[in-house]
Protein backbone atom coordinates (compact mmCIF):
# COMPACT_ATOMS: atom_id res chain seq x y z
CA UNK A 1 0.00 0.00 0.00
CA UNK A 2 1.22 3.47 -0.86
CA UNK A 3 1.05 6.45 1.50
CA UNK A 4 -1.52 8.18 -0.73
CA UNK A 5 -3.91 5.21 -0.47
CA UNK A 6 -3.52 5.10 3.31
CA UNK A 7 -4.18 8.84 3.57
CA UNK A 8 -7.32 8.50 1.44
CA UNK A 9 -8.63 5.65 3.62
CA UNK A 10 -7.83 7.40 6.89
CA UNK A 11 -9.39 10.64 5.65
CA UNK A 12 -12.55 8.74 4.69
CA UNK A 13 -12.77 7.32 8.21
CA UNK A 14 -12.05 10.65 9.90
CA UNK A 15 -15.70 11.74 9.82
CA UNK A 16 -18.08 10.34 12.44
CA UNK A 17 -20.92 9.23 10.15
CA UNK A 18 -18.53 7.51 7.75
CA UNK A 19 -16.69 5.84 10.60
CA UNK A 20 -19.96 4.57 12.07
CA UNK A 21 -21.15 3.42 8.63
CA UNK A 22 -17.96 1.43 8.13
CA UNK A 23 -18.15 -0.09 11.62
CA UNK A 24 -21.79 -1.03 11.06
CA UNK A 25 -20.93 -2.69 7.76
CA UNK A 26 -18.14 -4.64 9.48
CA UNK A 27 -20.67 -5.92 12.02
CA UNK A 28 -22.89 -7.09 9.15
CA UNK A 29 -20.27 -9.06 7.27
CA UNK A 30 -20.38 -11.12 5.18
CA UNK A 31 -23.88 -10.30 3.96
CA UNK A 32 -23.63 -6.51 3.99
CA UNK A 33 -26.56 -4.11 4.22
CA UNK A 34 -28.87 -2.45 1.76
CA UNK A 35 -28.34 1.32 1.62
CA UNK A 36 -31.81 2.04 3.02
CA UNK A 37 -31.31 -0.28 5.98
CA UNK A 38 -27.92 1.26 6.72
CA UNK A 39 -29.45 4.75 6.60
CA UNK A 40 -32.18 3.61 9.00
CA UNK A 41 -29.70 2.06 11.44
CA UNK A 42 -27.53 5.18 11.43
CA UNK A 43 -30.53 7.52 11.51
CA UNK A 44 -29.13 9.45 8.55
CA UNK A 45 -31.11 10.70 5.54
CA UNK A 46 -30.51 8.41 2.53
CA UNK A 47 -29.08 11.20 0.36
CA UNK A 48 -26.60 12.16 3.08
CA UNK A 49 -25.58 8.53 3.54
CA UNK A 50 -25.12 8.20 -0.21
CA UNK A 51 -22.52 10.98 -0.17
CA UNK A 52 -20.68 9.32 2.73
CA UNK A 53 -20.76 5.91 1.03
CA UNK A 54 -19.31 7.47 -2.13
CA UNK A 55 -16.32 8.72 -0.15
CA UNK A 56 -15.82 5.32 1.51
CA UNK A 57 -16.12 3.63 -1.89
CA UNK A 58 -13.52 5.97 -3.46
CA UNK A 59 -11.21 5.04 -0.57
CA UNK A 60 -11.89 1.36 -1.41
CA UNK A 61 -13.10 0.68 2.14
CA UNK A 62 -16.61 -0.19 0.94
CA UNK A 63 -17.90 -2.15 -2.02
CA UNK A 64 -21.40 -2.21 -3.46
CA UNK A 65 -23.48 -4.62 -5.47
CA UNK A 66 -26.88 -4.13 -7.00
CA UNK A 67 -29.53 -6.64 -5.92
CA UNK A 68 -32.74 -6.04 -7.84
CA UNK A 69 -33.85 -2.53 -6.81
CA UNK A 70 -31.47 -2.06 -3.89
CA UNK A 71 -27.73 -1.61 -3.53
CA UNK A 72 -26.02 -3.73 -0.90
CA UNK A 73 -22.88 -2.30 0.68
CA UNK A 74 -20.12 -4.33 2.30
CA UNK A 75 -17.00 -3.42 4.22
CA UNK A 76 -13.85 -4.18 2.23
CA UNK A 77 -11.98 -5.92 5.03
CA UNK A 78 -9.02 -6.70 2.80
CA UNK A 79 -8.43 -3.01 2.14
CA UNK A 80 -8.87 -2.19 5.82
CA UNK A 81 -6.34 -4.89 6.69
CA UNK A 82 -3.90 -3.35 4.21
CA UNK A 83 -4.29 0.05 5.91
CA UNK A 84 -3.69 -1.48 9.35
CA UNK A 85 -0.65 -3.39 8.10
CA UNK A 86 0.67 -0.22 6.46
CA UNK A 87 0.40 1.61 9.79
CA UNK A 88 1.99 -1.18 11.81
CA UNK A 89 4.58 -2.50 9.37
CA UNK A 90 7.48 -0.57 10.88
CA UNK A 91 6.01 0.16 14.28
CA UNK A 92 8.59 -1.59 16.39
CA UNK A 93 11.78 -0.55 14.59
CA UNK A 94 13.35 -3.93 15.27
CA UNK A 95 12.07 -4.07 18.87
CA UNK A 96 9.16 -6.56 18.90
CA UNK A 97 8.36 -5.87 22.55
CA UNK A 98 7.13 -2.42 21.54
CA UNK A 99 4.49 -3.81 19.16
CA UNK A 100 3.54 -6.92 21.14
CA UNK A 101 0.71 -5.24 23.12
CA UNK A 102 -0.74 -3.75 19.93
CA UNK A 103 -0.64 -7.05 18.08
CA UNK A 104 -2.17 -8.91 21.03
CA UNK A 105 -5.09 -6.49 21.09
CA UNK A 106 -5.69 -7.13 17.38
CA UNK A 107 -6.53 -10.78 17.97
CA UNK A 108 -9.98 -11.50 16.56
CA UNK A 109 -12.87 -11.12 18.94
CA UNK A 110 -14.43 -14.22 17.37
CA UNK A 111 -11.68 -16.70 16.52
CA UNK A 112 -12.38 -19.11 13.68
CA UNK A 113 -14.03 -22.36 14.63
CA UNK A 114 -11.63 -25.23 14.86
CA UNK A 115 -12.22 -28.02 12.42
CA UNK A 116 -13.11 -31.27 14.08
CA UNK A 117 -11.10 -34.26 13.03
CA UNK A 118 -13.08 -37.09 11.65
CA UNK A 119 -12.66 -40.27 13.60
CA UNK A 120 -11.94 -43.25 11.45
C-alpha positions in Angstrom: 0.0 0.0 0.0 1.2 3.5 -0.9 1.0 6.5 1.5 -1.5 8.2 -0.7 -3.9 5.2 -0.5 -3.5 5.1 3.3 -4.2 8.8 3.6 -7.3 8.5 1.4 -8.6 5.7 3.6 -7.8 7.4 6.9 -9.4 10.6 5.6 -12.5 8.7 4.7 -12.8 7.3 8.2 -12.0 10.6 9.9 -15.7 11.7 9.8 -18.1 10.3 12.4 -20.9 9.2 10.2 -18.5 7.5 7.7 -16.7 5.8 10.6 -20.0 4.6 12.1 -21.2 3.4 8.6 -18.0 1.4 8.1 -18.2 -0.1 11.6 -21.8 -1.0 11.1 -20.9 -2.7 7.8 -18.1 -4.6 9.5 -20.7 -5.9 12.0 -22.9 -7.1 9.2 -20.3 -9.1 7.3 -20.4 -11.1 5.2 -23.9 -10.3 4.0 -23.6 -6.5 4.0 -26.6 -4.1 4.2 -28.9 -2.4 1.8 -28.3 1.3 1.6 -31.8 2.0 3.0 -31.3 -0.3 6.0 -27.9 1.3 6.7 -29.4 4.8 6.6 -32.2 3.6 9.0 -29.7 2.1 11.4 -27.5 5.2 11.4 -30.5 7.5 11.5 -29.1 9.5 8.6 -31.1 10.7 5.5 -30.5 8.4 2.5 -29.1 11.2 0.4 -26.6 12.2 3.1 -25.6 8.5 3.5 -25.1 8.2 -0.2 -22.5 11.0 -0.2 -20.7 9.3 2.7 -20.8 5.9 1.0 -19.3 7.5 -2.1 -16.3 8.7 -0.2 -15.8 5.3 1.5 -16.1 3.6 -1.9 -13.5 6.0 -3.5 -11.2 5.0 -0.6 -11.9 1.4 -1.4 -13.1 0.7 2.1 -16.6 -0.2 0.9 -17.9 -2.1 -2.0 -21.4 -2.2 -3.5 -23.5 -4.6 -5.5 -26.9 -4.1 -7.0 -29.5 -6.6 -5.9 -32.7 -6.0 -7.8 -33.8 -2.5 -6.8 -31.5 -2.1 -3.9 -27.7 -1.6 -3.5 -26.0 -3.7 -0.9 -22.9 -2.3 0.7 -20.1 -4.3 2.3 -17.0 -3.4 4.2 -13.9 -4.2 2.2 -12.0 -5.9 5.0 -9.0 -6.7 2.8 -8.4 -3.0 2.1 -8.9 -2.2 5.8 -6.3 -4.9 6.7 -3.9 -3.3 4.2 -4.3 0.0 5.9 -3.7 -1.5 9.4 -0.7 -3.4 8.1 0.7 -0.2 6.5 0.4 1.6 9.8 2.0 -1.2 11.8 4.6 -2.5 9.4 7.5 -0.6 10.9 6.0 0.2 14.3 8.6 -1.6 16.4 11.8 -0.6 14.6 13.3 -3.9 15.3 12.1 -4.1 18.9 9.2 -6.6 18.9 8.4 -5.9 22.6 7.1 -2.4 21.5 4.5 -3.8 19.2 3.5 -6.9 21.1 0.7 -5.2 23.1 -0.7 -3.7 19.9 -0.6 -7.1 18.1 -2.2 -8.9 21.0 -5.1 -6.5 21.1 -5.7 -7.1 17.4 -6.5 -10.8 18.0 -10.0 -11.5 16.6 -12.9 -11.1 18.9 -14.4 -14.2 17.4 -11.7 -16.7 16.5 -12.4 -19.1 13.7 -14.0 -22.4 14.6 -11.6 -25.2 14.9 -12.2 -28.0 12.4 -13.1 -31.3 14.1 -11.1 -34.3 13.0 -13.1 -37.1 11.7 -12.7 -40.3 13.6 -11.9 -43.2 11.5 
